[in-house]
Each structure stands twice: as C-alpha cells, then as structure tokens.
Amino acid sequence: MAFYNQAPFHNPRLPFKGFIQGGLQEMKTITVAGIVHNGADRFHVNLQYGSGTGANIALHFNPRFDSHPGYVVTNTFMQSRWGQEERKQPSPFNQGSSFFLVITVQRDAFQLSVNGNLFMTYKHRIPFNAIDTISVDGNVDVTSIAFQNPALGYLAQPGFQAQVAYPTQAGFPSYPGYGGQPGYPAFPSCPPQPGIPSYPGFPAQPGFMAQPVFPVVPYKQVINGGLCPGRTINIQGVINPNANRFSVNLVYNGDLALHYNPRFDENVVVRNNRSSGQWGHEERSGGMPFHKGQPFTLSISCDAQCYSILVNGQQTSTFNHHQKHLQKIDVLEVNGDLSLTSVIF
C-alpha cells in the first residue's frame, strides 16, 4: 500500500477542523506549529472522529495557563462523556512564544513532543483507526499543520499490520464505520511519482524508538523520480535563536537548480543557481519572511516555468528554471542554522 503525504494546512482560521487523508497509521506524525497569544488562557488540539457536534475525541490535548506554572490536560471524549483527566506540569508552552507540537501515533499510545523534546505519552482509550479529523481552537495562532506518513520500510516489517477498517487493535471494542464527512472537500492527490520516496527518521526494524527522530541537519535525501510540474517539497522546522544563515538546495549532477539561502546577517533571502560550477545571477527581492527562534513551513512548488516559494502559506518569491530537465533534479539538501521537524515530498 502506498501512502502519499497530505499537503499541510497553512495559517488556518480558528476554530479549525481539517480532514486527515487516509486516517491514522502507526508512526504517522502530525506537526502543529504556532504561537501562543500573550495573556492566553488555554488552547486545544483534538484528534477526533468526524466534524459534527458531539464527535468522539480520541485525544484532547489542552495546554492551560490559569495557574503558575502552566499545565496540560489530556482526555478522551466518547459517547457524550469525558473520561478521566490526565494533567502534567510544568507545561512546555509559554504565553507569547512559538512552539511546534509533534504527535506520533504508536501502537499503544500517542507520543507528544514539544519543540523537539518528548513531553508525554497518552495511552489509547479508543481505537485510533477511525480518526479522520484534527481540530484546533483557543488562544493561539497556528502557522501550519503538517502530516507525514510512516516510512514504507516500517509498514513492511513483519508483525506490524497496516491499520485498515476499524478496529484492528486488540483489546478495543468494535465501532461502526464512519463515512465521509459533509463539509470537507476532497484534497487533490499528489501527482503519481516514479518510485516512492523514503522518509528518514523512522526505524527500519520492528519496534520503534522511545522518542521521535527528526531529520538531522545537514540533511540530504534523494528525490525519487526527480521533479516534475505539480510536485511540491514541504520543509518544516525551527530557526535557531542565534541563526546566521541556512540554505535549501535542489541538486543535479553536483550542480544546483535552486540555491535558496536566507541570510539573517544581511536580512535577505538569496536565490541562485549553479551550472558547471559557475554561479548565476543572484535574486534578492521578497524580504525576509523567517524569524530567529520561530517555527516555519517552507513550500517549494515546481511549476512548468519556475519554482513558487511559500513561507508559512504566503508566496514570497519565484525562481525561473535554469535546469529545464526537471527529472534530473534528484537530491534535496538542507544545511545551516535550523532544526527540522519534517521534510515531505
């Protein structure tokens, strides 16, 4: 079974409910990046069955700031009743500060990491197979919600059965199926690519690690099949607080079809290409959309004539193709003063 990654939601207006394509599988991750309001009281992220009023909620993740230190409440809502609250403090969230929350689906629990550190696990109280919706509300601005499916190597391991119609989890009662939810348009699929990309950061053997492994910088990954019009690369991470520069390169035969280079020391993003070892003409328009210490989502969309480059859902620049044979562009590199949470293409 091939799992294609869903395009991120950018800058959703709250309250927000969004459809999760393909539902949840073991080792699927959902990354929510945002900024807590100054003076915030609370916010929540829910993983739930459907979008209707009274929908069952498998995970209710609810940071609260009504005491010092702050704390996080987790719970499950089922058959119109809340379960037993679990509370954990101190909270890793701060009023007025940015965050990225990574939810990793494990066989027995949701693993919850904040800003790259494992915060807690929340054991499944009801099957995760039927979850098809993420909802967010409260005193927070969300910049992006990104999804990464399990690596194929993980799914293919003996003893790990892919999650299909609900439920396959031992020890959970059966639940009726859930059909398509009204109000959720179908999301366009990524164009079929020759070969299936591999996703670093997931174990290649049975079992999984105690903490999620994020892509390591410097990062280098083959783009199976190369680029083509309609293909998009989504990079999510956090800029280092003392960042100077970082770069994203699209590589072919050792040359660069695109060199994307935010420079905090010059407050500019430089775009360029390199052919036969020779640099082309620098482009510097578009301002500086990145901020030190802040999370970001960078999307590079390959169009017929150029790359369209979006930061946190806002188009900031384009860069015309200098290498016209797009399928030859087959390596992605990320280097410099940042940490990565996901790379999806």
C-alpha positions as CSV (number, residue, x, y, z in Angstrom):
1,M,0.0,0.0,0.0
2,A,1.4,3.4,-1.0
3,F,0.9,6.3,1.4
4,Y,1.2,9.8,-0.1
5,N,1.7,12.7,2.3
6,Q,-1.1,15.2,2.6
7,A,-0.4,18.9,1.9
8,P,-0.1,21.0,5.0
9,F,-2.8,23.4,6.2
10,H,-1.3,26.9,6.3
11,N,-2.5,29.7,8.6
12,P,-5.9,28.2,9.3
13,R,-8.5,30.4,10.8
14,L,-9.7,29.2,14.3
15,P,-11.8,27.4,15.2
16,F,-10.4,25.0,12.7
17,K,-11.4,21.5,11.6
18,G,-9.5,19.7,8.9
19,F,-9.8,16.2,7.3
20,I,-6.9,13.8,7.8
21,Q,-6.4,12.0,4.5
22,G,-6.0,8.3,5.0
23,G,-6.7,8.5,8.7
24,L,-4.0,7.4,11.2
25,Q,-1.5,4.6,11.0
26,E,1.3,3.6,13.4
27,M,4.2,6.0,13.2
28,K,2.3,8.7,11.3
29,T,3.1,12.1,12.6
30,I,1.2,15.3,12.8
31,T,3.1,18.6,13.4
32,V,1.3,21.7,14.6
33,A,3.3,24.9,14.6
34,G,2.1,28.1,16.0
35,I,2.4,31.0,18.5
36,V,0.6,31.2,21.9
37,H,-1.1,34.5,22.4
38,N,0.1,36.9,25.0
39,G,-2.2,36.6,28.0
40,A,-3.5,33.3,26.7
41,D,-5.9,31.3,28.9
42,R,-5.9,28.0,27.0
43,F,-6.0,26.3,23.7
44,H,-6.5,22.7,22.4
45,V,-5.7,20.3,19.7
46,N,-8.1,17.4,19.2
47,L,-7.9,14.2,17.1
48,Q,-11.5,13.1,16.6
49,Y,-13.9,11.0,14.6
50,G,-15.7,13.3,12.2
51,S,-16.6,17.0,12.4
52,G,-20.1,17.0,13.9
53,T,-21.2,18.3,17.3
54,G,-20.6,15.7,19.9
55,A,-18.0,13.8,17.8
56,N,-15.9,11.3,19.7
57,I,-12.4,12.7,20.6
58,A,-9.6,10.2,20.9
59,L,-7.0,12.8,22.0
60,H,-7.9,16.1,23.6
61,F,-4.6,18.0,24.2
62,N,-5.3,21.1,26.2
63,P,-2.5,23.5,27.5
64,R,-3.8,25.8,30.2
65,F,-2.3,29.0,31.7
66,D,-4.7,29.7,34.5
67,S,-2.1,28.8,37.2
68,H,1.7,29.1,37.6
69,P,3.3,27.0,36.4
70,G,1.0,26.2,33.5
71,Y,-0.1,22.6,32.9
72,V,-1.5,20.4,30.1
73,V,-4.8,18.4,30.4
74,T,-5.3,15.4,28.2
75,N,-8.5,13.4,27.9
76,T,-10.9,11.4,25.7
77,F,-14.5,12.3,24.9
78,M,-16.7,9.3,24.0
79,Q,-20.4,8.7,23.8
80,S,-21.0,12.3,25.0
81,R,-18.9,11.9,28.1
82,W,-15.4,12.9,29.1
83,G,-13.1,10.4,30.6
84,Q,-10.7,10.7,33.5
85,E,-8.4,13.8,33.0
86,E,-4.6,13.4,33.0
87,R,-2.7,16.5,34.0
88,K,1.0,17.2,33.5
89,Q,3.2,20.1,34.6
90,P,5.1,22.2,34.1
91,S,3.8,22.9,30.6
92,P,6.3,23.3,27.8
93,F,4.2,26.1,26.3
94,N,4.7,29.8,27.2
95,Q,2.4,32.8,26.6
96,G,3.7,34.8,23.7
97,S,6.1,32.1,22.5
98,S,6.2,29.9,19.4
99,F,6.0,26.1,19.5
100,F,5.9,23.0,17.4
101,L,3.9,20.1,18.7
102,V,4.6,16.7,17.1
103,I,2.0,13.9,17.6
104,T,3.4,10.5,16.7
105,V,0.9,7.6,16.5
106,Q,2.2,4.5,18.3
107,R,0.5,1.1,18.7
108,D,-0.5,1.7,22.3
109,A,-0.3,5.5,22.7
110,F,0.1,8.9,21.2
111,Q,3.6,10.2,21.7
112,L,3.6,14.0,22.2
113,S,6.8,16.1,21.7
114,V,7.1,19.9,22.0
115,N,9.9,21.9,20.5
116,G,11.9,18.7,19.8
117,N,11.6,17.2,23.3
118,L,9.4,14.3,24.4
119,F,6.7,15.7,26.7
120,M,4.4,12.8,27.4
121,T,2.6,9.7,26.1
122,Y,-1.1,9.3,26.2
123,K,-2.4,5.7,26.0
124,H,-5.2,5.0,23.5
125,R,-8.5,4.7,25.2
126,I,-10.4,4.1,22.0
127,P,-9.1,2.9,18.6
128,F,-7.2,5.4,16.5
129,N,-8.1,3.7,13.3
130,A,-11.3,5.7,12.7
131,I,-9.8,9.2,13.4
132,D,-10.2,11.4,10.4
133,T,-10.3,15.0,11.7
134,I,-8.0,17.4,13.5
135,S,-9.4,20.4,15.3
136,V,-7.7,23.4,16.9
137,D,-9.2,26.3,18.9
138,G,-8.3,28.7,21.6
139,N,-5.8,31.5,22.3
140,V,-3.2,30.6,19.7
141,D,-2.2,31.4,16.1
142,V,-1.4,28.3,14.0
143,T,1.0,28.8,11.2
144,S,0.9,25.2,9.8
145,I,-0.4,21.7,10.4
146,A,1.7,19.1,8.5
147,F,1.4,15.4,8.1
148,Q,4.0,12.7,7.5
149,N,3.0,9.1,6.8
150,P,5.1,6.1,8.0
151,A,8.1,5.0,6.1
152,L,7.4,2.1,3.8
153,G,10.2,0.2,5.4
154,Y,8.3,0.4,8.7
155,L,5.0,-0.7,7.3
156,A,6.6,-3.7,5.6
157,Q,8.0,-5.1,8.8
158,P,6.6,-8.5,9.9
159,G,4.4,-8.3,12.9
160,F,3.2,-4.7,12.1
161,Q,-0.1,-4.8,10.2
162,A,-1.2,-1.7,8.5
163,Q,-4.3,-0.2,10.1
164,V,-7.3,-0.7,8.0
165,A,-11.0,-0.6,8.6
166,Y,-11.7,-0.2,12.3
167,P,-10.7,-1.7,14.5
168,T,-7.6,-4.0,14.3
169,Q,-6.3,-3.1,17.8
170,A,-6.6,-5.9,20.3
171,G,-8.5,-5.1,23.4
172,F,-10.7,-2.4,21.9
173,P,-14.4,-2.8,21.3
174,S,-15.7,-2.6,17.7
175,Y,-17.0,0.7,16.5
176,P,-19.3,1.3,13.5
177,G,-17.6,2.7,10.4
178,Y,-17.6,6.4,9.7
179,G,-18.4,7.6,6.2
180,G,-17.2,10.8,4.5
181,Q,-18.0,13.9,6.5
182,P,-20.0,16.7,4.9
183,G,-18.2,20.0,4.5
184,Y,-14.8,18.5,3.8
185,P,-13.8,18.8,0.2
186,A,-11.6,16.2,-1.3
187,F,-8.0,17.1,-1.3
188,P,-6.1,16.7,-4.6
189,S,-3.7,13.9,-4.6
190,C,0.0,14.4,-5.3
191,P,0.8,13.6,-8.9
192,P,2.0,10.0,-9.2
193,Q,5.8,9.9,-9.0
194,P,8.1,7.2,-10.4
195,G,9.0,5.3,-7.2
196,I,8.1,6.1,-3.7
197,P,10.2,8.5,-1.6
198,S,11.7,7.2,1.6
199,Y,11.4,9.3,4.8
200,P,14.3,9.4,7.2
201,G,13.8,9.4,10.9
202,F,11.8,6.2,11.2
203,P,13.3,2.9,12.4
204,A,13.9,0.2,9.7
205,Q,13.4,-2.7,12.1
206,P,10.4,-4.0,14.1
207,G,9.6,-1.8,17.1
208,F,10.1,1.9,17.4
209,M,12.2,4.3,19.4
210,A,11.2,5.9,22.6
211,Q,11.4,9.4,21.1
212,P,10.7,10.5,17.5
213,V,13.7,11.0,15.4
214,F,13.6,14.3,13.4
215,P,15.6,14.8,10.2
216,V,19.2,15.7,11.0
217,V,20.9,18.8,9.7
218,P,22.9,18.7,7.4
219,Y,20.1,16.9,5.6
220,K,20.4,15.1,2.2
221,Q,17.8,13.0,0.6
222,V,17.2,11.5,-2.9
223,I,14.1,12.8,-4.7
224,N,13.0,9.5,-6.3
225,G,12.0,10.2,-10.0
226,G,13.2,13.8,-9.8
227,L,11.0,16.8,-10.1
228,C,8.0,17.5,-12.4
229,P,5.4,20.2,-12.6
230,G,3.0,19.9,-9.8
231,R,5.4,18.3,-7.3
232,T,5.9,20.2,-4.0
233,I,8.5,19.9,-1.3
234,N,7.4,20.9,2.2
235,I,10.1,21.6,4.8
236,Q,9.1,22.3,8.4
237,G,11.3,23.3,11.3
238,V,12.5,26.0,13.6
239,I,15.2,28.6,13.1
240,N,18.0,28.6,15.6
241,P,17.8,31.6,18.1
242,N,21.2,32.7,17.1
243,A,20.9,31.9,13.4
244,N,23.2,33.4,10.8
245,R,22.2,31.6,7.6
246,F,20.7,28.4,6.2
247,S,20.3,27.0,2.7
248,V,18.0,24.7,0.8
249,N,19.5,23.2,-2.4
250,L,17.9,21.3,-5.3
251,V,20.8,19.4,-6.8
252,Y,21.5,17.6,-10.1
253,N,24.8,16.1,-11.0
254,G,26.6,18.2,-8.4
255,D,25.1,21.5,-9.6
256,L,22.3,23.5,-8.1
257,A,19.0,24.1,-9.9
258,L,17.9,26.2,-6.9
259,H,20.0,27.6,-4.1
260,Y,17.6,29.1,-1.5
261,N,19.6,31.0,1.1
262,P,18.1,33.1,3.9
263,R,20.8,35.3,5.5
264,F,20.0,36.9,8.8
265,D,23.2,38.8,8.8
266,E,22.0,40.6,5.7
267,N,18.3,40.4,6.4
268,V,17.6,39.0,2.9
269,V,16.9,35.7,1.1
270,V,19.2,35.0,-1.8
271,R,18.2,32.7,-4.7
272,N,20.6,31.5,-7.3
273,N,21.6,28.6,-9.4
274,R,24.9,26.9,-10.2
275,S,25.7,25.3,-13.6
276,S,29.0,23.6,-14.5
277,G,30.4,25.1,-11.3
278,Q,29.5,28.7,-12.2
279,W,27.1,30.7,-10.1
280,G,24.3,32.6,-11.9
281,H,22.7,35.9,-11.1
282,E,21.6,36.4,-7.5
283,E,18.0,37.3,-6.8
284,R,17.3,39.2,-3.5
285,S,13.8,40.5,-3.7
286,G,10.9,39.5,-1.4
287,G,12.1,40.5,2.0
288,M,12.9,38.2,5.0
289,P,9.9,36.0,6.0
290,F,11.9,34.0,8.6
291,H,12.5,34.9,12.2
292,K,15.1,33.7,14.6
293,G,13.8,31.2,17.1
294,Q,10.5,30.8,15.2
295,P,8.9,27.7,13.6
296,F,8.3,27.8,9.8
297,T,6.9,25.9,6.9
298,L,8.7,26.3,3.6
299,S,7.0,25.0,0.5
300,I,8.8,24.8,-2.9
301,S,6.3,24.1,-5.7
302,C,7.7,23.0,-9.0
303,D,5.6,24.8,-11.8
304,A,6.1,24.5,-15.5
305,Q,8.2,27.6,-15.8
306,C,9.5,28.3,-12.3
307,Y,9.6,27.4,-8.6
308,S,6.9,29.0,-6.5
309,I,8.2,29.5,-3.0
310,L,5.9,29.9,0.0
311,V,6.7,30.6,3.6
312,N,4.0,29.8,6.2
313,G,1.5,29.7,3.4
314,Q,2.4,33.1,1.9
315,Q,4.1,33.3,-1.5
316,T,7.3,35.2,-1.1
317,S,9.2,34.7,-4.4
318,T,9.5,32.7,-7.6
319,F,12.7,31.4,-9.3
320,N,12.7,30.6,-13.0
321,H,14.0,27.2,-14.1
322,H,17.6,27.2,-15.3
323,Q,17.8,23.4,-15.5
324,K,14.9,22.6,-17.9
325,H,15.2,18.8,-17.5
326,L,13.4,18.7,-14.2
327,Q,13.6,14.9,-13.8
328,K,17.4,15.3,-13.4
329,I,16.9,17.3,-10.2
330,D,17.0,14.4,-7.8
331,V,18.6,15.5,-4.5
332,L,17.4,17.8,-1.7
333,E,19.9,19.3,0.7
334,V,19.2,21.4,3.8
335,N,22.1,23.0,5.7
336,G,22.8,25.7,8.3
337,D,21.3,27.2,11.4
338,L,18.0,25.4,11.8
339,S,16.4,22.2,13.1
340,L,14.0,20.2,11.1
341,T,10.7,18.5,12.2
342,S,9.6,17.1,8.8
343,V,10.6,17.0,5.2
344,I,7.8,15.8,2.9
345,F,7.8,15.4,-0.9
